[in-house]
Amino acid sequence: MTHSERLARLRLLLKDDGLDKLASSTVMVLGLGGVGSACAEALARGGVGNLIVVDRDTVEESNINRQAVAYMSTLGQPKAEVMERIIADINPDCQVTAAQMYLTKEDVGTVLEEFPRPHYVLDCIDTVSQKLAVAQWCAQQNIPLLSSMGAANRLDPTLLKFAKIEKTLNCPLSRDIRHECKRRGIRGLEVLFSTEVAFKVDKAPGAMSKGETLGSMSYMPPIMGKMMAGLVIRRLAGFESIPTPPRYRPRRA
């Protein structure tokens, strides 16, 4: 396969064989917030040939501090559509399937099976029930999965770490996922999490009484997204082995 000048610097490191493997790979990114949008962008710049990007939301002004899809010019536009345009501008050879949809824990399997089967799934969703449903589906389908944990209320990117969910600490989201994975019989879920103890922040001005508004830095979620993309690129290009997908063994009642 002939690769364009856009990928010339990648070729120096990955060689044509690595670029060929990436060009023939399909990666699914679920959630296009601060983590997911940076992840999808890095995958496109990194030579991945087929991307599936899924998010239900539209761009809001509060997203601008951290999301690759968020500009004053994109306010109110669906994040999936904005991401598709950004990827086309970066790497026209990348085939993008963009979907503006909401995944519920009940329909994750039905919805995701409508897309081409990915070689890797990157879960950048915020909701515990959806993350668990995605993990269970990937385990049942034997698809490698990497899941992002909490980036909010943290400042130090040097404390980010890849691990199995069973080995996480200092992360409330990881704790909830870890507990539910154990209860549901999901084992070996690979995650990116922070060992940093989250800051306690004051409620944002004008925030509603229901729910919690979390603080976010311009760099933390994007760094998580780039780290996730980097790990998957190395693996798909053949520089690291792809680990066993999460395992699902329902516990007996």
The 8 nearest C-alpha neighbors of each residue, nearest first, counted from 0:
[[1, 2, 19, 15, 18, 16, 22, 3],
 [0, 2, 3, 15, 19, 18, 4, 6],
 [1, 3, 0, 6, 4, 7, 18, 5],
 [4, 2, 5, 6, 1, 7, 92, 90],
 [3, 5, 7, 6, 2, 8, 10, 9],
 [6, 4, 3, 7, 8, 90, 2, 44],
 [5, 7, 9, 4, 8, 3, 10, 2],
 [8, 6, 4, 10, 9, 5, 11, 3],
 [9, 7, 10, 11, 6, 12, 5, 4],
 [10, 8, 6, 7, 11, 12, 13, 45],
 [9, 11, 14, 13, 7, 12, 8, 15],
 [10, 12, 9, 8, 14, 13, 7, 15],
 [13, 11, 10, 9, 14, 8, 17, 15],
 [12, 14, 17, 10, 9, 11, 18, 15],
 [15, 13, 10, 16, 17, 12, 11, 18],
 [14, 16, 18, 17, 19, 10, 13, 0],
 [15, 17, 19, 14, 18, 20, 13, 236],
 [16, 18, 236, 13, 20, 19, 15, 14],
 [17, 19, 15, 21, 20, 16, 22, 13],
 [20, 18, 22, 16, 17, 21, 15, 23],
 [19, 21, 17, 23, 18, 236, 22, 24],
 [22, 20, 47, 24, 18, 23, 19, 236],
 [21, 23, 48, 47, 19, 20, 24, 18],
 [22, 24, 20, 21, 48, 19, 25, 49],
 [25, 23, 21, 22, 48, 49, 47, 118],
 [24, 26, 49, 117, 118, 50, 48, 27],
 [27, 25, 119, 50, 117, 118, 120, 51],
 [26, 28, 51, 120, 50, 52, 121, 117],
 [29, 27, 121, 52, 51, 120, 122, 30],
 [28, 30, 53, 122, 123, 52, 124, 121],
 [29, 31, 124, 54, 123, 35, 53, 32],
 [32, 30, 35, 36, 54, 78, 33, 29],
 [31, 33, 35, 34, 36, 66, 30, 123],
 [32, 34, 66, 220, 65, 221, 36, 35],
 [35, 33, 224, 220, 221, 32, 37, 36],
 [34, 36, 31, 38, 123, 32, 30, 37],
 [35, 37, 31, 39, 67, 38, 32, 34],
 [38, 36, 221, 224, 40, 35, 39, 34],
 [37, 39, 224, 35, 225, 41, 228, 36],
 [40, 38, 42, 36, 41, 37, 35, 43],
 [39, 41, 37, 43, 38, 42, 36, 44],
 [42, 40, 44, 38, 43, 39, 45, 225],
 [41, 43, 45, 39, 40, 44, 47, 228],
 [44, 42, 40, 45, 41, 46, 47, 86],
 [45, 43, 41, 42, 46, 40, 89, 90],
 [44, 46, 42, 43, 41, 47, 232, 9],
 [45, 47, 43, 44, 21, 48, 22, 42],
 [48, 46, 21, 22, 43, 42, 49, 45],
 [47, 49, 22, 93, 23, 24, 46, 94],
 [50, 48, 25, 94, 93, 47, 95, 24],
 [49, 51, 95, 26, 25, 27, 94, 96],
 [50, 52, 27, 96, 95, 97, 28, 26],
 [53, 51, 28, 97, 27, 29, 79, 50],
 [52, 54, 98, 29, 30, 99, 97, 79],
 [55, 53, 30, 99, 79, 100, 56, 31],
 [54, 56, 100, 99, 101, 53, 57, 77],
 [57, 55, 54, 77, 78, 58, 99, 79],
 [56, 58, 77, 76, 78, 75, 59, 55],
 [57, 59, 74, 75, 76, 78, 69, 77],
 [60, 58, 61, 62, 74, 75, 57, 69],
 [59, 61, 62, 63, 74, 58, 71, 69],
 [60, 62, 59, 63, 64, 58, 69, 65],
 [63, 61, 60, 59, 64, 66, 69, 65],
 [64, 62, 69, 65, 61, 60, 66, 70],
 [63, 65, 217, 62, 66, 61, 216, 215],
 [66, 64, 217, 33, 63, 62, 218, 221],
 [67, 65, 33, 69, 68, 62, 32, 63],
 [68, 66, 36, 69, 37, 65, 33, 40],
 [69, 67, 66, 82, 81, 78, 36, 70],
 [68, 70, 63, 66, 67, 62, 58, 73],
 [71, 69, 72, 73, 63, 74, 68, 60],
 [70, 72, 73, 74, 69, 60, 63, 59],
 [71, 73, 70, 74, 69, 75, 76, 58],
 [74, 72, 70, 76, 71, 69, 75, 58],
 [75, 73, 58, 59, 76, 71, 72, 60],
 [74, 76, 58, 57, 59, 73, 77, 60],
 [75, 77, 57, 73, 74, 58, 78, 81],
 [78, 76, 57, 80, 79, 56, 58, 81],
 [77, 79, 81, 57, 80, 58, 82, 56],
 [80, 78, 82, 97, 77, 81, 54, 99],
 [79, 81, 83, 82, 77, 78, 97, 84],
 [82, 80, 78, 84, 83, 79, 68, 85],
 [83, 81, 85, 79, 80, 84, 78, 68],
 [82, 84, 80, 86, 81, 85, 79, 87],
 [85, 83, 87, 81, 82, 86, 88, 80],
 [84, 86, 82, 88, 87, 83, 81, 89],
 [85, 87, 89, 83, 88, 84, 90, 43],
 [88, 86, 91, 84, 90, 85, 89, 83],
 [87, 89, 85, 86, 90, 84, 91, 83],
 [90, 88, 86, 87, 85, 91, 44, 43],
 [89, 91, 87, 92, 93, 86, 88, 43],
 [92, 90, 87, 93, 88, 89, 86, 94],
 [93, 91, 90, 94, 48, 87, 46, 22],
 [94, 92, 48, 91, 49, 90, 95, 43],
 [95, 93, 49, 48, 50, 92, 96, 91],
 [96, 94, 50, 51, 49, 97, 93, 83],
 [95, 97, 51, 50, 52, 98, 94, 83],
 [98, 96, 52, 79, 51, 53, 95, 83],
 [97, 99, 53, 100, 79, 52, 54, 96],
 [100, 98, 55, 54, 79, 53, 97, 77],
 [99, 101, 55, 54, 98, 102, 53, 56],
 [100, 102, 55, 103, 54, 99, 53, 56],
 [101, 103, 107, 100, 106, 104, 129, 110],
 [104, 102, 105, 106, 107, 129, 101, 128],
 [103, 105, 129, 132, 107, 106, 128, 102],
 [104, 106, 103, 107, 132, 108, 102, 109],
 [105, 107, 109, 103, 108, 104, 110, 102],
 [108, 106, 110, 109, 102, 104, 111, 103],
 [107, 109, 111, 110, 106, 136, 112, 133],
 [108, 110, 106, 112, 107, 111, 113, 105],
 [109, 111, 107, 112, 108, 113, 106, 102],
 [112, 110, 113, 108, 114, 109, 107, 106],
 [111, 113, 114, 110, 109, 108, 116, 115],
 [112, 114, 111, 110, 115, 109, 116, 108],
 [115, 113, 112, 111, 116, 110, 51, 117],
 [116, 114, 117, 113, 112, 25, 51, 111],
 [115, 117, 114, 118, 112, 25, 111, 142],
 [118, 116, 25, 26, 119, 27, 115, 120],
 [117, 119, 25, 26, 24, 142, 116, 143],
 [120, 118, 26, 143, 117, 144, 142, 27],
 [121, 119, 27, 144, 26, 28, 122, 143],
 [122, 120, 28, 145, 146, 144, 27, 29],
 [121, 123, 146, 29, 124, 147, 145, 28],
 [122, 124, 30, 35, 147, 29, 34, 121],
 [125, 123, 30, 122, 126, 29, 130, 129],
 [126, 124, 127, 123, 130, 30, 129, 148],
 [125, 127, 129, 128, 124, 130, 131, 172],
 [126, 128, 130, 129, 131, 125, 176, 175],
 [129, 127, 131, 130, 126, 104, 132, 103],
 [130, 128, 132, 104, 131, 126, 127, 103],
 [131, 129, 127, 133, 132, 128, 134, 126],
 [130, 132, 134, 128, 129, 133, 135, 127],
 [131, 133, 129, 135, 104, 134, 130, 136],
 [132, 134, 136, 130, 131, 135, 137, 129],
 [135, 133, 131, 137, 132, 136, 138, 130],
 [134, 136, 138, 132, 133, 137, 131, 139],
 [137, 135, 133, 139, 138, 134, 108, 140],
 [138, 136, 142, 140, 134, 139, 135, 141],
 [137, 139, 245, 141, 246, 135, 136, 140],
 [138, 140, 136, 137, 141, 135, 247, 246],
 [139, 141, 137, 138, 142, 136, 135, 244],
 [142, 140, 138, 139, 137, 244, 143, 245],
 [141, 143, 137, 140, 244, 119, 144, 138],
 [144, 142, 244, 119, 120, 141, 243, 137],
 [145, 143, 120, 119, 121, 244, 142, 146],
 [144, 146, 121, 189, 190, 122, 120, 147],
 [145, 147, 122, 190, 121, 123, 189, 191],
 [148, 146, 191, 123, 190, 122, 192, 149],
 [147, 149, 192, 191, 173, 172, 146, 150],
 [148, 150, 151, 172, 192, 170, 147, 193],
 [151, 149, 220, 153, 219, 148, 152, 193],
 [150, 152, 215, 153, 214, 149, 213, 197],
 [153, 151, 214, 198, 197, 215, 213, 150],
 [154, 152, 197, 151, 150, 155, 198, 195],
 [153, 155, 156, 219, 216, 152, 195, 215],
 [154, 156, 157, 158, 153, 195, 219, 159],
 [157, 155, 158, 159, 219, 154, 222, 193],
 [158, 156, 155, 159, 160, 193, 195, 154],
 [159, 157, 156, 193, 194, 155, 195, 160],
 [160, 158, 193, 156, 157, 192, 194, 191],
 [159, 161, 192, 191, 193, 158, 162, 194],
 [162, 160, 191, 190, 192, 189, 159, 163],
 [163, 161, 190, 189, 166, 164, 160, 191],
 [162, 164, 189, 165, 188, 166, 187, 190],
 [163, 165, 166, 167, 188, 177, 189, 190],
 [164, 166, 163, 167, 177, 187, 162, 188],
 [167, 165, 164, 163, 162, 168, 177, 173],
 [168, 166, 164, 165, 173, 162, 163, 169],
 [167, 169, 170, 194, 166, 174, 173, 193],
 [170, 168, 194, 196, 195, 171, 167, 193],
 [169, 171, 173, 168, 172, 174, 149, 193],
 [172, 170, 174, 173, 175, 169, 149, 168],
 [173, 171, 175, 174, 170, 149, 148, 176],
 [174, 172, 176, 170, 171, 175, 177, 148],
 [173, 175, 171, 177, 172, 176, 178, 170],
 [176, 174, 172, 178, 177, 173, 179, 171],
 [175, 177, 173, 179, 178, 174, 180, 172],
 [178, 176, 174, 180, 175, 179, 173, 164],
 [177, 179, 175, 181, 176, 180, 174, 182],
 [178, 180, 182, 176, 181, 177, 183, 175],
 [181, 179, 185, 177, 183, 182, 178, 184],
 [180, 182, 184, 178, 179, 183, 185, 177],
 [181, 183, 179, 180, 184, 178, 250, 185],
 [184, 182, 180, 181, 185, 249, 179, 250],
 [183, 185, 249, 248, 181, 247, 250, 182],
 [186, 184, 247, 180, 246, 183, 181, 248],
 [187, 185, 246, 245, 188, 184, 247, 180],
 [186, 188, 245, 163, 189, 246, 164, 185],
 [187, 189, 245, 163, 164, 186, 190, 134],
 [190, 188, 163, 145, 162, 164, 187, 146],
 [191, 189, 146, 145, 147, 162, 161, 163],
 [190, 192, 161, 147, 160, 148, 146, 162],
 [193, 191, 148, 160, 159, 190, 149, 161],
 [194, 192, 159, 195, 158, 160, 170, 150],
 [193, 195, 169, 158, 168, 196, 159, 192],
 [196, 194, 193, 158, 197, 169, 153, 155],
 [197, 195, 169, 194, 198, 170, 153, 193],
 [196, 198, 152, 153, 195, 199, 151, 170],
 [199, 197, 152, 200, 153, 196, 154, 214],
 [198, 200, 197, 201, 152, 214, 213, 196],
 [201, 199, 198, 202, 214, 152, 213, 203],
 [200, 202, 203, 199, 204, 212, 214, 213],
 [201, 203, 204, 212, 200, 206, 211, 213],
 [202, 204, 206, 205, 201, 212, 213, 200],
 [205, 203, 206, 202, 201, 207, 212, 208],
 [204, 206, 203, 207, 202, 208, 212, 201],
 [207, 205, 203, 204, 208, 202, 212, 211],
 [208, 206, 209, 205, 210, 211, 212, 203],
 [207, 209, 210, 206, 211, 202, 205, 212],
 [210, 208, 207, 211, 206, 212, 202, 205],
 [211, 209, 208, 212, 207, 206, 213, 202],
 [210, 212, 213, 209, 202, 208, 206, 207],
 [213, 211, 203, 202, 210, 214, 206, 207],
 [214, 212, 151, 211, 152, 215, 200, 202],
 [213, 215, 152, 151, 212, 200, 216, 153],
 [216, 214, 151, 152, 213, 217, 153, 219],
 [215, 217, 218, 219, 65, 154, 214, 64],
 [216, 218, 65, 64, 219, 215, 220, 221],
 [217, 219, 216, 221, 222, 220, 65, 156],
 [218, 220, 222, 221, 216, 156, 217, 150],
 [219, 221, 34, 33, 223, 222, 150, 218],
 [222, 220, 224, 37, 34, 223, 218, 219],
 [223, 221, 225, 219, 224, 220, 218, 226],
 [224, 222, 226, 220, 221, 225, 34, 227],
 [223, 225, 38, 34, 221, 37, 227, 222],
 [226, 224, 228, 222, 38, 227, 223, 229],
 [227, 225, 229, 223, 224, 228, 222, 230],
 [226, 228, 224, 230, 229, 225, 223, 231],
 [229, 227, 225, 231, 38, 226, 230, 42],
 [230, 228, 226, 232, 227, 231, 225, 233],
 [229, 231, 233, 227, 232, 228, 226, 234],
 [230, 232, 234, 228, 233, 229, 235, 227],
 [233, 231, 229, 235, 234, 230, 236, 228],
 [234, 232, 238, 236, 230, 231, 235, 239],
 [233, 235, 239, 231, 237, 232, 236, 238],
 [234, 236, 232, 237, 233, 231, 21, 20],
 [237, 235, 17, 233, 234, 20, 21, 238],
 [236, 238, 234, 235, 239, 233, 17, 240],
 [239, 237, 233, 234, 236, 240, 235, 17],
 [240, 238, 234, 237, 233, 241, 235, 236],
 [239, 241, 234, 242, 237, 238, 235, 233],
 [240, 242, 234, 239, 243, 143, 235, 231],
 [243, 241, 240, 244, 143, 189, 245, 239],
 [242, 244, 245, 241, 143, 187, 141, 246],
 [245, 243, 143, 142, 141, 138, 144, 242],
 [246, 244, 187, 188, 138, 186, 243, 247],
 [245, 247, 186, 138, 185, 187, 244, 248],
 [248, 246, 185, 184, 138, 249, 135, 186],
 [247, 249, 184, 250, 185, 246, 183, 186],
 [250, 248, 184, 183, 247, 251, 185, 182],
 [249, 251, 184, 248, 183, 252, 182, 181],
 [250, 252, 249, 248, 184, 183, 182, 247],
 [251, 250, 249, 183, 182, 184, 248, 181]]
